[in-house]
Amino acid sequence: MTCLSLTGVAERYAPLAQRLAGGADRDRPWRPAGEWPALEALAQLFGLTSFERDLLGFCAAVELDPALAAACATAHGDPARPCASFALAAGHLDEPHWTALSPGGPLRHWRLLDVEGHPTLVTGRLAIDERIVHYLLEVHHLDPRLDCVVGDYDGERRLAPSQGAIVGRLARELQLVREVGQWPLLALVGRSADAKGAVAAAICEREGWLLRQIRAAALPSEPRELGELRRRWEREAALSGSALLIDADEAELDPAMTARVTRFAARLDAVLIVQCTTPLAQLGAASEVFVDRPTALERPALWRAALGPRAGELNGTVERVARQFDFDLAAVTAASESALVESADGDSLGRALWHACRERARPALDDLAQRIDCVASWTDLVLPASQLDTLHEIVAQVRRRARVYDDWGFAARSARGLGITALFSGASGTGKTMAAEVLAAELELDLYRIDLSSVVSKYIGETEKNLRQVFDAADAGGAILLFDEADALFGKRTEVKDSHDRYANIEVSYLLQRMEEYRGLAILTTNLKDGVDQAFLRRLRFVVNFPFPNAAAREDIWRLIFPPAVPSEDLDLAVLARLNVSGGNIRNIALGAAFLAADGDEPVRMGHLLRAARSEYGKLDRPLSASEIGGWS
C-alpha cells in the first residue's frame, strides 16, 4: 500500500476546494481523482459504500488541508465553521444517501466519524476519528482511547516442546473455526502466566496476528463503557490485524470480574484469547486447552541446554533440580546464568545452581509470607521415636515424590491427593515450628510461615484470593509452607445457618484443595487437634502429635539447650527437669539466665536459672510449686 502524503491529499481535493469556494461545475457531482490506497482498504474493511468512502475521505482531507477547510467555511457562510458537513457532502459528492449518517451504519457504528456541535445532523460538524486519520496516512499506532488499558504483549515467547505441540493443535482447531465463519475464542487454562502467554504469542505469530493484552481487572463494570471498549477494540483489531489476550488469572475467585470477561467476549467480533487459572464456565470458548510449565520429562534437557558445556559437571544434580523446581523457560535461563557466574568464583556448580533456584523462587513469596532461617537440626529435636520416624518419612516422601508420581506412574493414574500435607499438633512450645525447620534444612528448601490471621478475611472471596496468591507464588520453587495456628481456619464446620457459615466452609475446602494440589510440602500447626474436623484430618497425609515433654524429655532438652560456648557451673539437670514447662519455655529460661550471668560477668548457675524461671512463670501467670523448686540451690 502506497502512502498518500499531505501534499497528495491537498492536490487530490483541490478541485473540491475550488467548487466549495464558488468555482465552476457546482451542478455536477464530484468524485476524487487518483488513488488513495489506505482509504480503499478502509472501505473494504468496514463495508463502506462509495459515498461513505468519499465522505470519509472528504472529512479526512478537511483535517489535513487548510485550503479545503477554509473553502468549507466559505461554503457555510461562517468563518467559524471550517469543517465538513453532510449538507456540503450531499451537495458535491456522487451518489449521496441519508443512511450514511444512521447510528447503525458503518461510519458511526465503527466510530469512523461523528456529528458534533450543530442543531441538525445535516449541518453539524462531521468529525473524523483521529485514529482513522492516522491510518489513512499510514501512521500506525494504538487508538489513544485504548492505550490506557491495552498494551503490546511483552511477555515470554519461548516454548518448550510440550507447549509447541499445543500450538500445533490449536492452529488446526482455529482453521475449523474460521471455515464456519466464526471468530476464534481461545481459553488457555493453567497456573503459569508465562506458559500461557508464550502459547498465545506463538499462535498469533503463526496466524500473522499482532498480539495485544489487557488485564481483566481493567474491563469496565458499567455496561455502556464495556460496550464502547468492545466496539473500539473490534475496530482496532480490524485496522491492525490484532488479537487480544485478556489476563483473567485473577478472575478465578471474583464472580464480578468473571462476568465482565464473559460479557465482553460474548459479542466480540474479533480474535480473543483468554488466559485463566481455572476454566470460566460461562465463557463458551471454541477451544479450551490446559497449558502448563515444561513437563517433568523435558525439564532436564532444558536445564542442560541452558547450562551449556558445564552441565556435564553436575552428576545427577540436573535431574534433582529439574524435579524440585517447576520453572518456566525464562526462570531456567536466569537461574542457570546466575549459577554459572557464581560457580566461576570457585563454588561448585551443583551447589550454586541449587542456591540460584532457591533465590529465583523467593521474590514471589517474600511479600506474602515470612521466610524462616532454618538453623535447627535433628539433634535439637527431643521427641519420641515414633514421631521422629514420621518426620523422616515425610522427608523421604518429599525427596522421592518425582520417582513415585512420575517414573512409577501414580500421577498418571490420578491427579488427586498428590500433595504432601502434614498436621503438627501440640501445646505451644513443644517443637512444632522447630520440626518444620529441621525438615526444611534437611531438604535444603526454604520455609515460609503464613500468618493465617492476615490471610483470613471477613470479606467473601478474599480469603481464597489470598490463599491462591500464596500457593501460586510457592508452587514453582516447592518451598515448605507452614500455616501456623491453623485452628484459626480449621475449626469444626458448623451447621450452615447463614451465608457466612457457608463461605467459611468454602474457605477451608479451598485451602485443602490447594494443599492437595501443591507440589511441595504444606504443614499446618495447631494447639487444639480436637478442634479440627475429622473430615479434614482424613485428607491430610501425616498427623504428628507433639506431646508435652515428661521429666526425662525435659532433662534431654536442658542438656541440649546451652550452646558449647556458654560458661556454666554446677548445673543440676535433674533438678531443672522438675520445671513442668515446654521446650519453648525452657529456651526462654535458659536465655534469660544467660543474660543475667553475662550482666554479672559470671558463669550460668542455678541461681540465675531460678530467677529466670520465676520471670517466665510470671509471664505464664503460674506460681512455682514446691515440688518444682524443692532442693534448688
C-alpha positions, 0 to 999 in steps of 0.5 A, a space after each residue: 500500500 502506497 502512502 498518500 502524503 499531505 501534499 497528495 491529499 491537498 492536490 487530490 481535493 483541490 478541485 473540491 476546494 475550488 467548487 466549495 469556494 464558488 468555482 465552476 461545475 457546482 451542478 455536477 457531482 464530484 468524485 476524487 481523482 487518483 488513488 488513495 490506497 489506505 482509504 480503499 482498504 478502509 472501505 473494504 474493511 468496514 463495508 463502506 459504500 462509495 459515498 461513505 468512502 468519499 465522505 470519509 475521505 472528504 472529512 479526512 482531507 478537511 483535517 489535513 488541508 487548510 485550503 479545503 477547510 477554509 473553502 468549507 467555511 466559505 461554503 457555510 457562510 461562517 468563518 467559524 465553521 471550517 469543517 465538513 458537513 453532510 449538507 456540503 457532502 450531499 451537495 458535491 459528492 456522487 451518489 449521496 444517501 441519508 443512511 450514511 449518517 444512521 447510528 447503525 451504519 458503518 461510519 458511526 457504528 465503527 466510530 469512523 466519524 461523528 456529528 458534533 456541535 450543530 442543531 441538525 445532523 445535516 449541518 453539524 460538524 462531521 468529525 473524523 476519528 483521529 485514529 482513522 486519520 492516522 491510518 489513512 496516512 499510514 501512521 500506525 499506532 494504538 487508538 489513544 482511547 485504548 492505550 490506557 488499558 491495552 498494551 503490546 504483549 511483552 511477555 515470554 515467547 519461548 516454548 518448550 516442546 510440550 507447549 509447541 505441540 499445543 500450538 500445533 493443535 490449536 492452529 488446526 482447531 482455529 482453521 475449523 473455526 474460521 471455515 464456519 465463519 466464526 471468530 476464534 475464542 481461545 481459553 488457555 487454562 493453567 497456573 503459569 502466566 508465562 506458559 500461557 502467554 508464550 502459547 498465545 504469542 506463538 499462535 498469533 505469530 503463526 496466524 500473522 496476528 499482532 498480539 495485544 493484552 489487557 488485564 481483566 481487572 481493567 474491563 469496565 463494570 458499567 455496561 455502556 463503557 464495556 460496550 464502547 471498549 468492545 466496539 473500539 477494540 473490534 475496530 482496532 483489531 480490524 485496522 491492525 490485524 490484532 488479537 487480544 489476550 485478556 489476563 483473567 488469572 485473577 478472575 478465578 475467585 471474583 464472580 464480578 470480574 468473571 462476568 465482565 470477561 464473559 460479557 465482553 467476549 460474548 459479542 466480540 467480533 474479533 480474535 480473543 484469547 483468554 488466559 485463566 487459572 481455572 476454566 470460566 464456565 460461562 465463557 463458551 470458548 471454541 477451544 479450551 486447552 490446559 497449558 502448563 510449565 515444561 513437563 517433568 520429562 523435558 525439564 532436564 534437557 532444558 536445564 542442560 541446554 541452558 547450562 551449556 558445556 558445564 552441565 556435564 559437571 553436575 552428576 545427577 544434580 540436573 535431574 534433582 533440580 529439574 524435579 524440585 523446581 517447576 520453572 518456566 523457560 525464562 526462570 531456567 535461563 536466569 537461574 542457570 546464568 546466575 549459577 554459572 557466574 557464581 560457580 566461576 568464583 570457585 563454588 561448585 556448580 551443583 551447589 550454586 545452581 541449587 542456591 540460584 533456584 532457591 533465590 529465583 523462587 523467593 521474590 514471589 513469596 517474600 511479600 506474602 509470607 515470612 521466610 524462616 532461617 532454618 538453623 535447627 537440626 535433628 539433634 535439637 529435636 527431643 521427641 519420641 521415636 515414633 514421631 521422629 520416624 514420621 518426620 523422616 518419612 515425610 522427608 523421604 516422601 518429599 525427596 522421592 515424590 518425582 520417582 513415585 508420581 512420575 517414573 512409577 506412574 501414580 500421577 498418571 493414574 490420578 491427579 488427586 491427593 498428590 500433595 504432601 500435607 502434614 498436621 503438627 499438633 501440640 501445646 505451644 512450645 513443644 517443637 512444632 515450628 522447630 520440626 518444620 525447620 529441621 525438615 526444611 534444612 534437611 531438604 535444603 528448601 526454604 520455609 515460609 510461615 503464613 500468618 493465617 490471621 492476615 490471610 483470613 478475611 471477613 470479606 467473601 472471596 478474599 480469603 481464597 484470593 489470598 490463599 491462591 496468591 500464596 500457593 501460586 507464588 510457592 508452587 514453582 520453587 516447592 518451598 515448605 509452607 507452614 500455616 501456623 495456628 491453623 485452628 484459626 481456619 480449621 475449626 469444626 464446620 458448623 451447621 450452615 445457618 447463614 451465608 457466612 457459615 457457608 463461605 467459611 466452609 468454602 474457605 477451608 475446602 479451598 485451602 485443602 484443595 490447594 494443599 492437595 494440589 501443591 507440589 511441595 510440602 504444606 504443614 499446618 500447626 495447631 494447639 487444639 487437634 480436637 478442634 479440627 474436623 475429622 473430615 479434614 484430618 482424613 485428607 491430610 497425609 501425616 498427623 504428628 502429635 507433639 506431646 508435652 515433654 515428661 521429666 526425662 524429655 525435659 532433662 534431654 532438652 536442658 542438656 541440649 539447650 546451652 550452646 558449647 560456648 556458654 560458661 556454666 557451673 554446677 548445673 543440676 539437670 535433674 533438678 531443672 527437669 522438675 520445671 513442668 514447662 515446654 521446650 519453648 519455655 525452657 529456651 526462654 529460661 535458659 536465655 534469660 539466665 544467660 543474660 543475667 550471668 553475662 550482666 554479672 560477668 559470671 558463669 550460668 548457675 542455678 541461681 540465675 536459672 531460678 530467677 529466670 524461671 520465676 520471670 517466665 512463670 510470671 509471664 505464664 501467670 503460674 506460681 512455682 510449686 514446691 515440688 518444682 523448686 524443692 532442693 534448688 540451690 
